[in-house]
Amino acid sequence: MNYTQLSANIQAYTENTESNFVAEIPVFVQQAEQRIYNSMQFPSIRKNVTGLVNSTTPYLACPSDFLAVYSLAAVDATGAYEYLLNKDVNFIRQAYPNPNTDKGIPKYYALFGPQSNDVKELTFIVGPTPDANYTVELHYYYYPPSITTNQTSWLGDNFDSVLLYGSLVEAYTYMKGEPDMMALYNQKFMEALALAKRLADGMERQDAYRSGQFRQQVT
């Protein structure tokens, strides 16, 4: 389902083609996408980037579209990966109190806080301070481009029911619709969301190596 089809379906289900309502449909869809993407962990909402850390600083800038970490690894000169463990900033400060002398290949990371030159973006702190230049590979969660701007999306192509009913819940809330219809749309959304979670957090993760990540049992 592309955005044109989704918009037409929202208008048909709600029987509302009033111009102000139609103008708000992108907002309904984007709100639904945000709820869906924060309810499960589809591989389609992950991406990876590489960067560099060095001996002069234990800090690493987050990508501008960063939401949450999936994994962070330091790569040494031989190409071997050292996957870092997530800790609090105070753990890293306590374990490596002197960043000028406590150096080695990083083993831990923490979300440190906003960049000093851009308070909207976060930074990582790693510990110990790198003893050389290391490539780091970050896999992270982000909001993929909305179907409202790209016309298509992975969600629209592969699980359009959860996107449709999520958008209808937002649309009917805007309309201050009848409680029984609101309850019906919300029920259909939750049913579609449960199926989507079965795919994202169940079937797509049955053979995951990292047991710490959420996995839903599939029967």
N, C-alpha and C positions, 0 to 999 in steps of 0.2 A: 504494500500500500504506500503510495507516494503522498506528498503533502496535499496536492489538489484533491485526491480521493478522500483523504482523511478529513479535510475541511468540509467537503460535500457531505460526508457521512455524519459529521457532527451537526450540520444544519438540518439534515433529514431526520435524524433521531430526535432532536429537540424541537423540530418543526419551527425553527426560528431563522429567518433570513434578514432580520432587521440589521441595518447597516452598522450600527454601533456594536452589536453583538458579533457580527462577522469580523469587524476590525479587531476584536479582542481574541479571536480564535488562536492566533499565534501565542498569546500569553497562556491560554488554557493548555495548549500542547506543551509548551516549555515547562510549565509547572508540573504537568504529568510526567514528562521525561525526568525531571529532577527527582520526583518521588520514586520512580521506578529505578533509576540508576543508584539511588541510595538505599534500596531495599535488597539488592542482590549484587553479585560480582561477575558480570559477564566479561569474558575475555575482550570483547569489543570495546570496553571502557578502560583498557589498559594500553599503555604505550611505553617505549623505553628510549632512553637517551644516554649518551656517554659524556663524561667530563673529566676534569683533571683535579687532583689535589696534590699539594707539595709540602715541603718541609717548613715553609714560612707561615702557614696558616692551617688550622684544623677545621676551617669552615668551607661549606659548599652551598652554592645558591640553588634553590629549588627552581624547576621550570615555571614559567609564568602561568601555565594552566594546571599546575599541580593541585591535587586534592588529598591523596593519601598514598603511603608507600606500599608497594607490593614486595619489592626486595631491593637491596642495595649491596653491591659487591665491589671490592677493590681488586684490580687485576695487576699482578706483579710483572716484572720484566720478562718472565718466561711464559706469560699468558695464563698462569694459574689464577683461578678465582678464589677469593676469600669473602664469603658472604657474611656481612656484618649483622650483629645482633642489635635489636632495638632496645635502648635503655633511656633512662631519664638523664637530663643534663647534669643533675647533681651526682649521679653515679659516675659519669665520665670525669667530672671535676675531682671527685674523691679518689677514683682509681688512678688518674693521671694528673696530679695536682700542679705539676710544672710543665706546661706545654712546650717550653724551650728545651727541656732535657728528656722528658718522657716521650720517646719517639719509637716508632716501629710501623709495621704494616697495620693499618686501621683494623680493629676488630669489632667496634661498637659504633653506633650512631644514635643521635637524638635530634628531634626538631628543636632548634635553638630559639628561633623567634624571627621577627621581621628583619628584612635587610635595612640597613641604616639609610640607604638612599631611596628605598621604596618600601614604605610600611605595609603595602598590600601583599608583598611577597615574603615567603619564609626562607630560612636557611637551615642547613644541617650542621651539626658539629660532630666530628668523628674523633674517636680515641683509640689508641694514642695518636698524637700528632704524627703525620706521615714522616718517615725518615728518608724518603726519596719521592720522586714524581710517580704517581700512580694514576692509571686510568680507572675511573669508577663507572659502573653501569647501574643505572637506576631504572627499575620497572615501577611504574606508578599508575594510579587511577586518575582519570580526568573526565570531564564532561565532553563527549564527542560532539561534533557539530550537530546542531538541532535540525530535525527534518524540516522545520519552518524556513531555514535558510538554504539548505542543500537539496530540498525537494525529496530526497530519499535518505534513508538511514538503515543501519543494520537492524534496528528494532522494527522499523516499518516493513522491512523486507522479510523478517524471520518470525516476528511475534507481534503482529499488528493488533491482535485482540486486546492485549494489555495496554497498548498505547491508545487505542480507541476508547476503551472504557475509562481509563484514567483521565483522558481529555473530557469525556462526558461528565465525569464527577465534577471537574473544575468548571465546566460550562454551566451545569445545572446549579452549582453553588452561586455562580454569577447571576443566574436568572432568578434565584430565590424560589426554585421550583417546589412542587408538591413533595412532602416528606416521603410518601410511598414510592414515588419514582426515584427520588434521591437514594433511598435505601436500596432499590433494585439496582441502580447503576453502580452503587458502591459494592454491593454483593457480587455483581458480575466482574467488577474490577479486581476484587480480592480473589475471586476464583481464578482469573487469568494471571494474577500476580503469583499465586501459589504454583501454577504450572510453569511460569517463567522461572521461578526460584528452583523448581525441580530440575530444570535444564541447567541453569547457571551454577547453582551451588550443589547440584547433585550429579547428574550424568556427565557434565563437563569436568568433574573434579574427582571422580572415583579413584584415579590412579595418581593423585597428587603426592609428591614427595614430602612436602612440608605439612606435617600433621597439625601444626598450629593454626593454619588457616581454616575458616569455616567450611564444613562439608555437611551437606544434607544427605541423610541415608535414602537411597533410592530402592524401592521395593517393586 
